[in-house]
């Protein structure tokens, strides 16, 4: 992936529709999604699956209360724009735990 895409970010960008959609579908608040970026460890990966117009990324991490989440996002104007956030699936939990073990 090269340079850490989060290195120059200065905050988060949310729109009401997207944060509402994430809450309705996955019961994840914007605050929980943001917490993942500040708690170690987290696993950052590129995600070219859904968009060719802009770079998208995914992060596996935990909220302050320990809830394991997958957060899909892009970066616009040095701001993290969360696209989706949901509980990790079993494969993601395994990847996260493996990363956690390797980096402890």
N, CA, C and O atoms as a GROMACS GRO file, in nm:
protein
  416
    1UNK      N    1   0.083  -0.119   0.000
    1UNK     CA    2   0.000   0.000   0.000
    1UNK      C    3   0.088   0.125   0.000
    1UNK      O    4   0.038   0.232  -0.032
    2UNK      N    5   0.214   0.115   0.034
    2UNK     CA    6   0.301   0.230   0.033
    2UNK      C    7   0.284   0.318   0.156
    2UNK      O    8   0.271   0.269   0.268
    3UNK      N    9   0.284   0.449   0.132
    3UNK     CA   10   0.270   0.548   0.240
    3UNK      C   11   0.138   0.528   0.314
    3UNK      O   12   0.035   0.497   0.254
    4UNK      N   13   0.143   0.545   0.445
    4UNK     CA   14   0.022   0.534   0.526
    4UNK      C   15  -0.076   0.643   0.485
    4UNK      O   16  -0.046   0.762   0.501
    5UNK      N   17  -0.192   0.606   0.432
    5UNK     CA   18  -0.287   0.708   0.384
    5UNK      C   19  -0.347   0.792   0.497
    5UNK      O   20  -0.407   0.897   0.472
    6UNK      N   21  -0.331   0.747   0.620
    6UNK     CA   22  -0.386   0.822   0.734
    6UNK      C   23  -0.290   0.929   0.785
    6UNK      O   24  -0.329   1.012   0.867
    7UNK      N   25  -0.166   0.927   0.738
    7UNK     CA   26  -0.063   1.014   0.793
    7UNK      C   27  -0.098   1.163   0.787
    7UNK      O   28  -0.065   1.238   0.879
    8UNK      N   29  -0.165   1.206   0.683
    8UNK     CA   30  -0.196   1.349   0.666
    8UNK      C   31  -0.339   1.385   0.705
    8UNK      O   32  -0.381   1.500   0.688
    9UNK      N   33  -0.414   1.289   0.757
    9UNK     CA   34  -0.555   1.316   0.790
    9UNK      C   35  -0.566   1.404   0.914
    9UNK      O   36  -0.488   1.393   1.008
   10UNK      N   37  -0.666   1.493   0.910
   10UNK     CA   38  -0.684   1.588   1.020
   10UNK      C   39  -0.820   1.576   1.088
   10UNK      O   40  -0.851   1.653   1.178
   11UNK      N   41  -0.900   1.480   1.046
   11UNK     CA   42  -1.031   1.464   1.109
   11UNK      C   43  -1.121   1.372   1.030
   11UNK      O   44  -1.076   1.297   0.944
   12UNK      N   45  -1.249   1.380   1.062
   12UNK     CA   46  -1.350   1.295   1.000
   12UNK      C   47  -1.454   1.380   0.930
   12UNK      O   48  -1.483   1.492   0.972
   13UNK      N   49  -1.509   1.326   0.824
   13UNK     CA   50  -1.618   1.390   0.752
   13UNK      C   51  -1.736   1.294   0.751
   13UNK      O   52  -1.724   1.180   0.707
   14UNK      N   53  -1.850   1.341   0.800
   14UNK     CA   54  -1.971   1.259   0.805
   14UNK      C   55  -2.084   1.333   0.736
   14UNK      O   56  -2.091   1.456   0.741
   15UNK      N   57  -2.171   1.259   0.674
   15UNK     CA   58  -2.297   1.319   0.631
   15UNK      C   59  -2.410   1.244   0.702
   15UNK      O   60  -2.397   1.126   0.737
   16UNK      N   61  -2.517   1.314   0.723
   16UNK     CA   62  -2.627   1.259   0.802
   16UNK      C   63  -2.683   1.130   0.743
   16UNK      O   64  -2.714   1.036   0.817
   17UNK      N   65  -2.696   1.124   0.610
   17UNK     CA   66  -2.751   1.005   0.547
   17UNK      C   67  -2.664   0.884   0.574
   17UNK      O   68  -2.714   0.778   0.612
   18UNK      N   69  -2.532   0.898   0.556
   18UNK     CA   70  -2.443   0.784   0.572
   18UNK      C   71  -2.437   0.737   0.718
   18UNK      O   72  -2.439   0.617   0.744
   19UNK      N   73  -2.428   0.829   0.811
   19UNK     CA   74  -2.422   0.787   0.951
   19UNK      C   75  -2.554   0.720   0.991
   19UNK      O   76  -2.553   0.626   1.071
   20UNK      N   77  -2.666   0.768   0.938
   20UNK     CA   78  -2.795   0.704   0.965
   20UNK      C   79  -2.803   0.565   0.907
   20UNK      O   80  -2.855   0.473   0.970
   21UNK      N   81  -2.751   0.549   0.785
   21UNK     CA   82  -2.751   0.418   0.718
   21UNK      C   83  -2.668   0.318   0.798
   21UNK      O   84  -2.709   0.203   0.817
   22UNK      N   85  -2.551   0.360   0.845
   22UNK     CA   86  -2.464   0.270   0.922
   22UNK      C   87  -2.533   0.229   1.053
   22UNK      O   88  -2.524   0.114   1.095
   23UNK      N   89  -2.600   0.324   1.117
   23UNK     CA   90  -2.673   0.291   1.239
   23UNK      C   91  -2.787   0.194   1.211
   23UNK      O   92  -2.802   0.094   1.281
   24UNK      N   93  -2.868   0.223   1.110
   24UNK     CA   94  -2.983   0.138   1.078
   24UNK      C   95  -2.942  -0.003   1.038
   24UNK      O   96  -3.005  -0.100   1.079
   25UNK      N   97  -2.838  -0.016   0.959
   25UNK     CA   98  -2.797  -0.148   0.910
   25UNK      C   99  -2.712  -0.227   1.009
   25UNK      O  100  -2.725  -0.349   1.019
   26UNK      N  101  -2.626  -0.157   1.083
   26UNK     CA  102  -2.526  -0.229   1.162
   26UNK      C  103  -2.519  -0.189   1.310
   26UNK      O  104  -2.443  -0.248   1.387
   27UNK      N  105  -2.600  -0.090   1.349
   27UNK     CA  106  -2.602  -0.043   1.488
   27UNK      C  107  -2.465   0.003   1.537
   27UNK      O  108  -2.424  -0.026   1.649
   28UNK      N  109  -2.395   0.076   1.450
   28UNK     CA  110  -2.264   0.134   1.482
   28UNK      C  111  -2.280   0.286   1.480
   28UNK      O  112  -2.329   0.342   1.382
   29UNK      N  113  -2.239   0.352   1.586
   29UNK     CA  114  -2.246   0.498   1.591
   29UNK      C  115  -2.121   0.558   1.525
   29UNK      O  116  -2.019   0.491   1.514
   30UNK      N  117  -2.129   0.684   1.483
   30UNK     CA  118  -2.010   0.750   1.429
   30UNK      C  119  -1.894   0.751   1.529
   30UNK      O  120  -1.779   0.735   1.491
   31UNK      N  121  -1.926   0.770   1.655
   31UNK     CA  122  -1.821   0.773   1.758
   31UNK      C  123  -1.748   0.639   1.765
   31UNK      O  124  -1.626   0.635   1.777
   32UNK      N  125  -1.823   0.529   1.759
   32UNK     CA  126  -1.760   0.396   1.761
   32UNK      C  127  -1.670   0.378   1.640
   32UNK      O  128  -1.558   0.328   1.652
   33UNK      N  129  -1.718   0.417   1.523
   33UNK     CA  130  -1.637   0.402   1.401
   33UNK      C  131  -1.508   0.482   1.412
   33UNK      O  132  -1.403   0.435   1.370
   34UNK      N  133  -1.514   0.602   1.467
   34UNK     CA  134  -1.395   0.685   1.482
   34UNK      C  135  -1.298   0.627   1.584
   34UNK      O  136  -1.176   0.637   1.566
   35UNK      N  137  -1.349   0.568   1.690
   35UNK     CA  138  -1.263   0.512   1.796
   35UNK      C  139  -1.166   0.408   1.741
   35UNK      O  140  -1.053   0.397   1.791
   36UNK      N  141  -1.207   0.334   1.640
   36UNK     CA  142  -1.123   0.229   1.583
   36UNK      C  143  -0.987   0.285   1.537
   36UNK      O  144  -0.885   0.217   1.547
   37UNK      N  145  -0.987   0.409   1.487
   37UNK     CA  146  -0.865   0.469   1.434
   37UNK      C  147  -0.767   0.512   1.544
   37UNK      O  148  -0.651   0.539   1.515
   38UNK      N  149  -0.813   0.518   1.668
   38UNK     CA  150  -0.729   0.565   1.778
   38UNK      C  151  -0.688   0.455   1.875
   38UNK      O  152  -0.613   0.482   1.969
   39UNK      N  153  -0.734   0.334   1.853
   39UNK     CA  154  -0.702   0.223   1.942
   39UNK      C  155  -0.611   0.124   1.872
   39UNK      O  156  -0.637   0.083   1.759
   40UNK      N  157  -0.504   0.087   1.940
   40UNK     CA  158  -0.412  -0.012   1.886
   40UNK      C  159  -0.449  -0.149   1.938
   40UNK      O  160  -0.504  -0.160   2.048
   41UNK      N  161  -0.421  -0.251   1.864
   41UNK     CA  162  -0.375  -0.244   1.726
   41UNK      C  163  -0.492  -0.228   1.631
   41UNK      O  164  -0.607  -0.255   1.666
   42UNK      N  165  -0.461  -0.184   1.510
   42UNK     CA  166  -0.560  -0.189   1.403
   42UNK      C  167  -0.489  -0.232   1.276
   42UNK      O  168  -0.370  -0.209   1.258
   43UNK      N  169  -0.564  -0.294   1.188
   43UNK     CA  170  -0.511  -0.348   1.063
   43UNK      C  171  -0.567  -0.263   0.950
   43UNK      O  172  -0.689  -0.256   0.932
   44UNK      N  173  -0.479  -0.200   0.874
   44UNK     CA  174  -0.518  -0.115   0.761
   44UNK      C  175  -0.490  -0.189   0.632
   44UNK      O  176  -0.384  -0.248   0.615
   45UNK      N  177  -0.587  -0.184   0.541
   45UNK     CA  178  -0.567  -0.251   0.412
   45UNK      C  179  -0.638  -0.173   0.303
   45UNK      O  180  -0.736  -0.104   0.328
   46UNK      N  181  -0.585  -0.186   0.181
   46UNK     CA  182  -0.649  -0.124   0.066
   46UNK      C  183  -0.771  -0.206   0.027
   46UNK      O  184  -0.777  -0.326   0.055
   47UNK      N  185  -0.867  -0.142  -0.036
   47UNK     CA  186  -0.990  -0.211  -0.077
   47UNK      C  187  -1.031  -0.161  -0.214
   47UNK      O  188  -1.102  -0.060  -0.226
   48UNK      N  189  -0.988  -0.231  -0.318
   48UNK     CA  190  -1.019  -0.191  -0.454
   48UNK      C  191  -1.147  -0.256  -0.505
   48UNK      O  192  -1.182  -0.241  -0.622
   49UNK      N  193  -1.216  -0.329  -0.421
   49UNK     CA  194  -1.332  -0.406  -0.461
   49UNK      C  195  -1.448  -0.321  -0.511
   49UNK      O  196  -1.511  -0.357  -0.610
   50UNK      N  197  -1.476  -0.210  -0.445
   50UNK     CA  198  -1.601  -0.140  -0.469
   50UNK      C  199  -1.592  -0.014  -0.554
   50UNK      O  200  -1.695   0.032  -0.604
   51UNK      N  201  -1.477   0.044  -0.571
   51UNK     CA  202  -1.472   0.172  -0.640
   51UNK      C  203  -1.346   0.185  -0.724
   51UNK      O  204  -1.237   0.147  -0.683
   52UNK      N  205  -1.364   0.238  -0.843
   52UNK     CA  206  -1.250   0.270  -0.927
   52UNK      C  207  -1.230   0.421  -0.932
   52UNK      O  208  -1.128   0.468  -0.983
   53UNK      N  209  -1.326   0.498  -0.880
   53UNK     CA  210  -1.320   0.644  -0.885
   53UNK      C  211  -1.228   0.702  -0.778
   53UNK      O  212  -1.163   0.804  -0.802
   54UNK      N  213  -1.223   0.641  -0.661
   54UNK     CA  214  -1.140   0.692  -0.553
   54UNK      C  215  -1.085   0.574  -0.474
   54UNK      O  216  -1.144   0.466  -0.472
   55UNK      N  217  -0.972   0.595  -0.411
   55UNK     CA  218  -0.912   0.489  -0.330
   55UNK      C  219  -0.996   0.466  -0.206
   55UNK      O  220  -1.038   0.560  -0.138
   56UNK      N  221  -1.020   0.341  -0.179
   56UNK     CA  222  -1.094   0.302  -0.058
   56UNK      C  223  -1.006   0.210   0.024
   56UNK      O  224  -0.920   0.139  -0.027
   57UNK      N  225  -1.032   0.214   0.154
   57UNK     CA  226  -0.953   0.138   0.248
   57UNK      C  227  -1.046   0.071   0.348
   57UNK      O  228  -1.163   0.107   0.362
   58UNK      N  229  -0.991  -0.027   0.417
   58UNK     CA  230  -1.063  -0.090   0.525
   58UNK      C  231  -0.972  -0.099   0.645
   58UNK      O  232  -0.850  -0.114   0.631
   59UNK      N  233  -1.029  -0.088   0.762
   59UNK     CA  234  -0.951  -0.102   0.884
   59UNK      C  235  -1.026  -0.197   0.978
   59UNK      O  236  -1.148  -0.191   0.991
   60UNK      N  237  -0.949  -0.284   1.041
   60UNK     CA  238  -1.001  -0.372   1.145
   60UNK      C  239  -0.948  -0.320   1.276
   60UNK      O  240  -0.828  -0.297   1.291
   61UNK      N  241  -1.036  -0.302   1.371
   61UNK     CA  242  -0.993  -0.251   1.501
   61UNK      C  243  -1.103  -0.264   1.604
   61UNK      O  244  -1.208  -0.323   1.579
   62UNK      N  245  -1.076  -0.208   1.720
   62UNK     CA  246  -1.171  -0.218   1.831
   62UNK      C  247  -1.210  -0.080   1.882
   62UNK      O  248  -1.132   0.015   1.877
   63UNK      N  249  -1.332  -0.073   1.930
   63UNK     CA  250  -1.378   0.049   1.997
   63UNK      C  251  -1.316   0.054   2.137
   63UNK      O  252  -1.249  -0.040   2.180
   64UNK      N  253  -1.339   0.164   2.206
   64UNK     CA  254  -1.288   0.177   2.343
   64UNK      C  255  -1.346   0.070   2.435
   64UNK      O  256  -1.283   0.031   2.533
   65UNK      N  257  -1.467   0.022   2.403
   65UNK     CA  258  -1.529  -0.082   2.485
   65UNK      C  259  -1.491  -0.223   2.440
   65UNK      O  260  -1.537  -0.321   2.498
   66UNK      N  261  -1.406  -0.233   2.335
   66UNK     CA  262  -1.359  -0.364   2.290
   66UNK      C  263  -1.442  -0.427   2.179
   66UNK      O  264  -1.419  -0.543   2.145
   67UNK      N  265  -1.537  -0.355   2.122
   67UNK     CA  266  -1.619  -0.408   2.012
   67UNK      C  267  -1.534  -0.415   1.885
   67UNK      O  268  -1.483  -0.312   1.840
   68UNK      N  269  -1.519  -0.533   1.825
   68UNK     CA  270  -1.438  -0.546   1.704
   68UNK      C  271  -1.518  -0.502   1.580
   68UNK      O  272  -1.624  -0.556   1.551
   69UNK      N  273  -1.464  -0.401   1.508
   69UNK     CA  274  -1.533  -0.347   1.391
   69UNK      C  275  -1.447  -0.350   1.267
   69UNK      O  276  -1.324  -0.344   1.274
   70UNK      N  277  -1.514  -0.359   1.153
   70UNK     CA  278  -1.454  -0.334   1.023
   70UNK      C  279  -1.509  -0.201   0.976
   70UNK      O  280  -1.631  -0.181   0.972
   71UNK      N  281  -1.421  -0.109   0.938
   71UNK     CA  282  -1.463   0.022   0.891
   71UNK      C  283  -1.406   0.044   0.751
   71UNK      O  284  -1.285   0.041   0.731
   72UNK      N  285  -1.495   0.066   0.654
   72UNK     CA  286  -1.455   0.100   0.518
   72UNK      C  287  -1.457   0.252   0.506
   72UNK      O  288  -1.549   0.317   0.555
   73UNK      N  289  -1.355   0.308   0.441
   73UNK     CA  290  -1.347   0.454   0.432
   73UNK      C  291  -1.267   0.498   0.310
   73UNK      O  292  -1.198   0.418   0.246
   74UNK      N  293  -1.278   0.626   0.281
   74UNK     CA  294  -1.196   0.690   0.180
   74UNK      C  295  -1.142   0.817   0.244
   74UNK      O  296  -1.181   0.853   0.355
   75UNK      N  297  -1.055   0.885   0.174
   75UNK     CA  298  -1.000   1.010   0.225
   75UNK      C  299  -1.031   1.120   0.125
   75UNK      O  300  -0.999   1.110   0.007
   76UNK      N  301  -1.093   1.226   0.175
   76UNK     CA  302  -1.125   1.343   0.092
   76UNK      C  303  -1.079   1.468   0.167
   76UNK      O  304  -1.116   1.490   0.282
   77UNK      N  305  -0.998   1.547   0.100
   77UNK     CA  306  -0.951   1.673   0.158
   77UNK      C  307  -0.893   1.654   0.299
   77UNK      O  308  -0.926   1.728   0.391
   78UNK      N  309  -0.808   1.554   0.312
   78UNK     CA  310  -0.739   1.522   0.438
   78UNK      C  311  -0.835   1.483   0.551
   78UNK      O  312  -0.801   1.494   0.669
   79UNK      N  313  -0.953   1.438   0.514
   79UNK     CA  314  -1.051   1.393   0.613
   79UNK      C  315  -1.089   1.248   0.584
   79UNK      O  316  -1.105   1.209   0.469
   80UNK      N  317  -1.104   1.171   0.691
   80UNK     CA  318  -1.150   1.032   0.679
   80UNK      C  319  -1.301   1.036   0.661
   80UNK      O  320  -1.373   1.090   0.745
   81UNK      N  321  -1.348   0.980   0.551
   81UNK     CA  322  -1.492   0.974   0.524
   81UNK      C  323  -1.534   0.828   0.535
   81UNK      O  324  -1.504   0.747   0.448
   82UNK      N  325  -1.604   0.795   0.643
   82UNK     CA  326  -1.646   0.658   0.667
   82UNK      C  327  -1.759   0.623   0.571
   82UNK      O  328  -1.858   0.695   0.559
   83UNK      N  329  -1.742   0.511   0.503
   83UNK     CA  330  -1.842   0.462   0.407
   83UNK      C  331  -1.933   0.361   0.474
   83UNK      O  332  -2.054   0.362   0.454
   84UNK      N  333  -1.872   0.273   0.554
   84UNK     CA  334  -1.950   0.171   0.624
   84UNK      C  335  -1.874   0.129   0.749
   84UNK      O  336  -1.752   0.143   0.757
   85UNK      N  337  -1.947   0.079   0.845
   85UNK     CA  338  -1.886   0.026   0.967
   85UNK      C  339  -1.978  -0.083   1.020
   85UNK      O  340  -2.100  -0.066   1.029
   86UNK      N  341  -1.918  -0.196   1.053
   86UNK     CA  342  -1.996  -0.309   1.102
   86UNK      C  343  -1.909  -0.400   1.185
   86UNK      O  344  -1.787  -0.390   1.183
   87UNK      N  345  -1.974  -0.489   1.259
   87UNK     CA  346  -1.899  -0.587   1.336
   87UNK      C  347  -1.815  -0.672   1.242
   87UNK      O  348  -1.858  -0.705   1.131
   88UNK      N  349  -1.697  -0.709   1.286
   88UNK     CA  350  -1.611  -0.797   1.206
   88UNK      C  351  -1.678  -0.931   1.187
   88UNK      O  352  -1.746  -0.981   1.276
   89UNK      N  353  -1.657  -0.990   1.069
   89UNK     CA  354  -1.702  -1.127   1.048
   89UNK      C  355  -1.592  -1.221   1.101
   89UNK      O  356  -1.486  -1.175   1.142
   90UNK      N  357  -1.618  -1.350   1.099
   90UNK     CA  358  -1.524  -1.447   1.157
   90UNK      C  359  -1.387  -1.441   1.090
   90UNK      O  360  -1.285  -1.448   1.159
   91UNK      N  361  -1.383  -1.429   0.959
   91UNK     CA  362  -1.256  -1.421   0.887
   91UNK      C  363  -1.178  -1.296   0.930
   91UNK      O  364  -1.056  -1.303   0.948
   92UNK      N  365  -1.246  -1.185   0.945
   92UNK     CA  366  -1.182  -1.061   0.988
   92UNK      C  367  -1.131  -1.070   1.131
   92UNK      O  368  -1.023  -1.020   1.162
   93UNK      N  369  -1.209  -1.134   1.218
   93UNK     CA  370  -1.166  -1.153   1.357
   93UNK      C  371  -1.037  -1.235   1.360
   93UNK      O  372  -0.944  -1.201   1.433
   94UNK      N  373  -1.030  -1.340   1.280
   94UNK     CA  374  -0.909  -1.423   1.275
   94UNK      C  375  -0.789  -1.342   1.226
   94UNK      O  376  -0.680  -1.351   1.283
   95UNK      N  377  -0.810  -1.263   1.120
   95UNK     CA  378  -0.702  -1.179   1.067
   95UNK      C  379  -0.656  -1.078   1.174
   95UNK      O  380  -0.536  -1.058   1.193
   96UNK      N  381  -0.750  -1.016   1.242
   96UNK     CA  382  -0.718  -0.918   1.345
   96UNK      C  383  -0.641  -0.982   1.459
   96UNK      O  384  -0.539  -0.929   1.503
   97UNK      N  385  -0.687  -1.097   1.506
   97UNK     CA  386  -0.620  -1.166   1.617
   97UNK      C  387  -0.479  -1.211   1.577
   97UNK      O  388  -0.386  -1.204   1.657
   98UNK      N  389  -0.464  -1.257   1.452
   98UNK     CA  390  -0.332  -1.297   1.403
   98UNK      C  391  -0.237  -1.176   1.403
   98UNK      O  392  -0.122  -1.186   1.445
   99UNK      N  393  -0.286  -1.063   1.355
   99UNK     CA  394  -0.206  -0.940   1.353
   99UNK      C  395  -0.172  -0.896   1.495
   99UNK      O  396  -0.059  -0.855   1.523
  100UNK      N  397  -0.270  -0.906   1.584
  100UNK     CA  398  -0.251  -0.866   1.723
  100UNK      C  399  -0.141  -0.952   1.788
  100UNK      O  400  -0.056  -0.900   1.861
  101UNK      N  401  -0.145  -1.081   1.760
  101UNK     CA  402  -0.047  -1.176   1.817
  101UNK      C  403   0.094  -1.149   1.761
  101UNK      O  404   0.192  -1.150   1.836
  102UNK      N  405   0.102  -1.124   1.630
  102UNK     CA  406   0.231  -1.101   1.566
  102UNK      C  407   0.295  -0.971   1.610
  102UNK      O  408   0.418  -0.958   1.606
  103UNK      N  409   0.217  -0.875   1.652
  103UNK     CA  410   0.269  -0.742   1.686
  103UNK      C  411   0.265  -0.712   1.835
  103UNK      O  412   0.273  -0.595   1.875
  104UNK      N  413   0.254  -0.816   1.917
  104UNK     CA  414   0.252  -0.791   2.061
  104UNK      C  415   0.387  -0.820   2.124
  104UNK      O  416   0.404  -0.804   2.245
   0.00000   0.00000   0.00000
